[in-house]
């Protein structure tokens, strides 16, 4: 009987101890849930403060040290208005529109070959065809595709009704591929005027794409306006150095007739001389 009472007492004691432990565990669990709830409330408050846009406020976190940009609810934790964030700038310089090749800042220039550049003011014959040929110096990086040749009359010739120099076009938008041009002084003379003997004429060559007004501006690597002073003369020689009349045409009808008469005359004289010798 005593043994049974003792066993029952021990069982009751163990049950009471287990009940105390279970209560402590439940209390600890409740305390933990309360802390988690407080933490969530705190995170919500931190998130609300962060979205406010204060550039000096620290970035809010949710306890995850590896999360830098998202709290898992689609809300960005980094303030887009943060003054410390790098902004998009245009520091990179766009390349300037320059000609092909490396330019030293100098424009390209024409170097005359025909007439040679050693002749400062060449003589061109009136009513003739003048051959022009040129090259470019080493500063030329983008040679013109089209050039324009323009002439200027000597001083004293003006545009009608003005005191501006009298210009005329010798050739416009001419292909510059061959770097040569043949000037017909008959058909490519100033309209309404005739070329006269004398000096003071000027020949200009410039890039058609740049234009006359801008041809004296410096464009690195591109053609700068070229000017050649020249004189005109009128040939007074009727015969060439070979003694043949200028513009001689051996196929002309009048020349053939005179030659035939001369041949018949020579034949007749030969016959008369022959019969005279026999008689």
Secondary structure, DSSP 8 states (H G I E B T S, - for coil): -HHHHHHHHHHHHHHHHHHHHHHHHHHHHHHHHHHHHHHHHHHHHHHHHHHT--TTS-----S-TT-SSB-SSS-B-S-TT-TTS------S-------SS---S--B-EEEEETTTT-SSEEEETTSEEEEEEEE-TT-SS--SEEEEEEE--TT-B-TTSSSB-EEEEEEEEE-SSSEEEEETTTSS-TT----SEEEEEEEEEETTT-TTTTTS--TTSB--EEEEEEEE----SB-TTS-BTT--TT-HHHHHHHHHHHHHHHHHHHHHHHHHH-
